[in-house]
Amino acid sequence: MSDTASANTAQGAASASAGRARRRRLLTWLAVAVVLAAVLYGGWRLISSGKTVTTDNAYVGADVAQVTPLVAGPVAKVLVRETQTVTAGTPLVILDDADTRIMVDQARAALGQAERKVRGYAANDTAFAGQLGARDADIARAQSDLERARTDLTRRQALSASGAVSGDELTNARNKFAEAQAALAQAQASRRAAEGNREANRVLISGVSLEQNPEVTAAKARLDAAQLALDRTVIKAPIDGIVSKKQVEVGQQVAVGAPLMALVPASEVYVDANFKEVQLKKVRAGQPATLTSDLYGSGVKFHGRVRGLSGGTGSAFSLIPPQNASGNWIKVVQRLPVRIDLDRRELAAHPLRVGLSMKVAVDISGAR
């Protein structure tokens, strides 16, 4: 029994020794693998560190369209709700149009009056032409009377020397001659007045059609303005987008330019990446960028290109810019917004919303 126990003890000791040796080999290989991974990772970081600049200080933005009325009035209907997606041209809000419809009717009536007035000018031209004919007839009659009075006066003047004509007859002949001269002058003056009236009327209609007449054109412009105001009582979406910041309700009296809601173009968003100033030496417009969103995680990658760099830092454009003239100034690394346009096809597959956080890596390997 003692020999068997000794053999078992020796065998157990040998197995334990072999197990320890195997664990040492595994730990050695594990240490080698960790060191090798660290070396490889360090080498990769060393090689790639000069090819990209990265930041997680980046946010989704968009050119948001503000919906404002172009005419004032009470709100009759609100046709959309918050978060609703609409297309350009979709009616959003309808204002009460009673007043603008009256304006349209008044302008239409004024246009009709202007057209009738201009047609009256054409009719007046015919009437003035008839008056000129009558004045010509009056002048001809006055000239005939004047010649007859002149002949009568000449004959009586010739007979007065022989005493065949009394002084009263000669005086009457002279008066009639003077009256005939005055009548001719009056007839000629009347003709000139009639001719002036016709010329003044012709100025109003000469060279233009009824539709081109200034009075008709002005009346039509007033009708167009009234119709435009009526059309603007239906407020439509200027772009495709998502209804946001809706602050209009039925019955509300709105003024021209009052903000009613905003439309966010989800398919046309961009990213403003705030890089440190020390990272921007090689950043150029047109460089490719790879982005990930906290919304979708690292498994969804967005691709885009640098549109350009902002004209100033965020602090420089703040409402109250910092003043660094004080004696306790401390240098702070500034950040400059870099705008990046995204691939629209990727946005369609994975929509983003304004304000979401992004991680951005810009490839600067091609910069010189």
C-alpha positions in Angstrom: 0.0 0.0 0.0 2.8 2.4 0.8 4.4 1.8 -2.6 1.1 2.6 -4.4 0.7 5.8 -2.3 4.2 6.9 -3.1 3.6 6.3 -6.8 0.3 8.3 -6.8 2.1 11.2 -4.9 4.9 11.3 -7.4 2.4 11.3 -10.3 0.3 14.1 -8.8 3.5 16.2 -8.3 4.5 15.7 -11.9 1.0 16.7 -13.1 1.0 19.8 -11.0 4.5 20.8 -12.3 3.3 20.3 -15.9 0.2 22.4 -15.3 2.3 25.2 -13.8 4.6 25.1 -16.8 1.6 25.2 -19.2 0.2 28.3 -17.4 3.6 30.0 -17.5 3.7 29.4 -21.3 0.1 30.7 -21.7 0.9 33.8 -19.6 4.1 34.4 -21.6 2.2 34.2 -24.9 -0.5 36.4 -23.6 2.0 39.0 -22.5 3.7 38.8 -25.9 0.3 39.2 -27.6 -0.5 42.3 -25.5 2.9 43.8 -26.1 2.5 43.1 -29.9 -1.0 44.6 -29.9 0.2 47.7 -28.1 3.1 48.0 -30.6 0.8 47.6 -33.6 -1.7 50.0 -32.2 1.0 52.6 -31.4 2.4 52.1 -34.9 -1.1 52.6 -36.4 -1.7 55.7 -34.4 1.7 57.0 -35.3 1.1 56.4 -39.0 -2.5 57.6 -39.1 -2.2 60.5 -36.7 -1.0 62.8 -39.4 -3.8 61.8 -41.8 -6.9 62.8 -40.0 -8.1 65.4 -37.5 -11.0 64.4 -35.2 -13.4 66.0 -32.8 -16.5 65.0 -30.9 -17.5 68.7 -30.5 -19.8 68.6 -33.5 -23.5 69.1 -33.9 -26.1 68.7 -36.7 -27.4 72.0 -38.2 -29.7 73.1 -40.9 -30.9 76.3 -42.7 -34.3 76.5 -40.9 -37.1 78.3 -42.8 -39.2 80.6 -40.7 -42.8 80.7 -41.6 -44.2 84.3 -41.3 -47.4 85.9 -42.8 -47.1 88.5 -45.5 -50.5 90.0 -44.6 -52.1 90.6 -41.2 -55.3 89.0 -40.0 -57.0 86.6 -37.7 -56.2 82.9 -38.0 -59.1 80.9 -39.4 -57.4 77.4 -39.7 -54.2 75.7 -38.7 -53.7 72.7 -41.0 -50.5 71.1 -39.5 -49.2 69.9 -36.2 -45.8 69.9 -34.5 -43.4 67.2 -35.9 -45.4 66.8 -39.1 -43.4 66.4 -42.3 -44.6 68.6 -45.2 -43.6 69.3 -48.7 -43.1 72.7 -50.4 -46.4 74.3 -51.3 -48.4 72.5 -48.6 -51.0 74.9 -47.0 -50.0 75.4 -43.3 -52.2 78.2 -42.0 -55.3 80.0 -43.4 -56.1 83.6 -42.4 -59.6 85.1 -42.5 -60.0 86.5 -46.0 -63.2 88.5 -45.7 -61.5 91.9 -45.9 -59.2 91.0 -48.7 -62.1 89.6 -50.8 -63.8 93.0 -50.4 -60.6 94.7 -51.5 -60.5 92.4 -54.6 -64.1 93.3 -55.5 -63.4 97.0 -55.1 -60.3 96.8 -57.2 -62.1 94.8 -59.9 -64.9 97.5 -60.0 -62.3 100.3 -60.2 -60.7 98.5 -63.2 -64.1 98.3 -65.0 -64.6 102.0 -64.4 -61.2 102.8 -65.8 -61.8 100.7 -68.9 -65.2 102.5 -69.5 -63.5 105.9 -68.9 -60.8 105.1 -71.5 -63.5 103.9 -74.0 -65.2 107.3 -73.3 -62.0 109.0 -74.4 -62.3 107.3 -77.8 -65.9 108.3 -78.1 -65.0 111.9 -77.1 -62.5 112.0 -80.0 -65.4 111.5 -82.4 -67.4 114.1 -80.6 -64.6 116.6 -80.8 -64.1 115.9 -84.5 -67.8 116.8 -85.0 -67.3 120.0 -83.0 -64.3 120.9 -85.2 -66.5 120.5 -88.3 -69.2 122.7 -86.7 -66.6 125.4 -85.9 -65.3 125.2 -89.5 -68.8 125.8 -90.7 -69.2 128.8 -88.3 -65.9 130.3 -89.6 -67.1 129.9 -93.2 -70.4 131.6 -92.4 -68.6 134.4 -90.5 -66.2 134.9 -93.4 -69.2 135.1 -95.8 -70.9 137.6 -93.5 -67.7 139.6 -93.2 -67.2 139.8 -97.0 -70.8 140.9 -97.5 -70.4 143.6 -94.8 -67.2 144.7 -96.4 -68.8 145.0 -99.8 -71.7 146.9 -98.4 -69.5 149.2 -96.5 -67.3 149.9 -99.6 -70.3 150.6 -101.7 -71.8 153.0 -99.2 -68.5 154.8 -98.7 -68.3 155.4 -102.5 -71.9 156.8 -102.6 -71.5 159.0 -99.5 -69.3 161.5 -101.4 -72.2 162.3 -103.8 -74.7 162.5 -100.9 -76.6 159.5 -102.1 -76.1 157.7 -98.7 -76.9 159.3 -95.4 -74.5 159.4 -92.5 -76.6 157.0 -90.5 -76.5 154.4 -93.3 -72.7 154.7 -93.5 -72.4 154.3 -89.7 -74.7 151.2 -89.8 -72.6 149.7 -92.5 -69.4 150.3 -90.5 -71.0 148.7 -87.4 -72.1 145.7 -89.3 -68.6 145.3 -90.7 -67.1 145.5 -87.2 -69.7 143.0 -86.0 -68.8 140.6 -88.8 -65.1 140.9 -87.9 -65.8 140.1 -84.3 -68.0 137.1 -85.2 -65.2 135.7 -87.4 -62.7 136.2 -84.6 -65.0 134.4 -82.2 -65.6 131.6 -84.6 -61.9 131.1 -85.1 -61.3 131.2 -81.3 -64.0 128.6 -80.8 -62.3 126.4 -83.4 -59.0 126.7 -81.7 -60.6 125.7 -78.4 -62.3 122.7 -79.9 -59.0 121.7 -81.6 -57.2 122.0 -78.2 -59.8 119.9 -76.5 -59.4 117.2 -79.2 -55.6 117.2 -78.9 -55.8 116.9 -75.1 -58.2 114.0 -75.5 -56.0 112.4 -78.1 -53.0 112.5 -75.7 -55.0 110.2 -73.3 -55.5 107.5 -76.0 -52.8 108.1 -78.6 -50.3 105.3 -79.3 -51.7 102.8 -76.7 -54.4 100.2 -76.7 -57.1 99.9 -74.1 -55.1 97.4 -72.0 -52.0 99.6 -72.2 -53.6 102.8 -71.2 -51.9 104.1 -68.0 -55.2 104.5 -66.1 -56.3 100.9 -67.0 -52.8 99.6 -66.2 -52.8 101.4 -62.8 -56.3 100.0 -62.0 -55.1 96.5 -63.0 -52.0 96.8 -60.8 -54.3 97.6 -57.8 -56.4 94.6 -58.7 -53.3 92.4 -58.9 -52.1 93.7 -55.5 -55.5 93.0 -53.9 -55.5 89.5 -55.4 -52.0 88.9 -54.2 -53.1 89.9 -50.7 -56.0 87.4 -51.0 -53.7 84.6 -52.1 -51.3 85.3 -49.2 -54.1 84.6 -46.7 -53.2 80.9 -47.4 -49.7 80.5 -45.9 -47.8 77.7 -47.6 -44.7 75.8 -46.8 -41.7 77.4 -48.5 -39.6 74.2 -48.4 -39.8 70.5 -47.6 -39.3 70.0 -43.9 -40.5 69.1 -40.4 -42.9 71.5 -38.6 -41.1 72.8 -35.5 -41.6 75.6 -32.9 -45.3 76.0 -33.9 -46.7 78.9 -32.1 -50.0 79.8 -33.8 -53.5 78.8 -32.9 -57.0 79.4 -34.4 -58.4 82.8 -33.6 -55.0 84.4 -33.0 -54.5 87.9 -34.6 -51.2 87.7 -36.5 -49.1 90.7 -37.7 -47.0 90.8 -40.8 -43.7 89.1 -40.1 -44.8 87.4 -36.9 -43.1 84.0 -36.5 -45.7 81.2 -36.8 -43.5 78.1 -37.0 -40.3 76.8 -38.4 -39.6 74.2 -41.0 -36.5 72.1 -40.6 -35.2 70.5 -43.8 -34.2 67.1 -42.5 -32.8 66.0 -45.9 -30.5 69.0 -46.2 -28.8 69.1 -42.8 -25.1 69.7 -42.3 -22.6 69.3 -39.4 -20.7 72.1 -37.8 -17.6 70.5 -36.3 -15.8 72.8 -33.8 -12.1 71.9 -34.2 -9.3 73.3 -32.1 -7.3 76.0 -33.8 -4.2 73.8 -33.6 -5.9 71.2 -35.7 -6.8 73.4 -38.6 -3.5 73.9 -40.3 -4.2 71.4 -43.1 -8.0 71.5 -43.2 -9.3 72.5 -46.6 -12.6 72.8 -48.4 -13.5 69.6 -50.3 -11.7 67.2 -48.0 -13.6 64.0 -47.2 -15.0 63.4 -43.7 -16.3 60.4 -41.9 -18.9 60.9 -39.2 -20.8 58.9 -36.6 -23.8 59.9 -34.6 -24.6 59.3 -31.0 -28.2 58.5 -32.2 -27.1 55.5 -34.3 -23.8 54.6 -32.8 -20.5 53.7 -34.4 -22.1 51.0 -36.6 -23.6 53.7 -38.9 -21.1 55.9 -40.6 -21.9 59.1 -42.5 -19.7 60.5 -45.2 -19.4 64.1 -46.3 -17.1 66.8 -47.5 -15.8 70.0 -45.9 -17.8 72.9 -47.3 -15.6 75.6 -45.6 -14.3 77.1 -42.5 -16.2 79.8 -40.5 -15.1 83.4 -40.7 -14.6 83.5 -36.9 -14.6 81.5 -33.7 -17.7 80.9 -31.7 -16.6 83.2 -29.0 -16.0 86.0 -31.4 -19.5 85.8 -32.7 -21.2 85.5 -29.3 -23.6 88.0 -28.1 -21.0 89.4 -25.7 -17.6 88.8 -27.1 -14.8 88.3 -24.6 -12.5 91.2 -23.8 -8.9 90.1 -23.2 -7.4 93.4 -22.3 -7.6 92.8 -18.6 -4.5 91.9 -16.6 -5.7 88.5 -15.5 -5.9 87.1 -19.1 -5.4 83.4 -19.5 -4.9 81.9 -22.9 -7.7 79.5 -24.0 -7.4 77.3 -27.1 -10.1 78.5 -29.4 -12.4 76.4 -31.6 -13.4 77.3 -35.2 -16.6 75.8 -36.8 -16.0 73.7 -39.9 -19.1 73.1 -41.9 -19.4 69.6 -43.5 -22.1 68.6 -46.1 -23.5 65.1 -45.7 -24.4 62.5 -48.3 -28.2 62.9 -48.9 -28.7 59.2 -49.7 -27.2 58.3 -46.3 -29.4 60.9 -44.7 -32.5 59.4 -46.3 -31.6 56.0 -44.9 -30.7 57.4 -41.4 -32.3 60.8 -40.8 -30.7 63.2 -38.5 -32.2 66.1 -36.5 -30.9 69.5 -35.7 -28.7 69.7 -32.6 -27.7 66.0 -32.4 -24.1 65.2 -31.4 -21.6 63.9 -33.9 -18.1 62.6 -34.0 -16.1 63.8 -37.0 -12.8 62.7 -38.6 -11.6 64.8 -41.6 -9.0 63.2 -43.9 -6.2 65.8 -44.4 -3.7 63.4 -46.0 -4.0 65.2 -49.4 -3.3 68.6 -47.9 -0.1 70.4 -48.7 
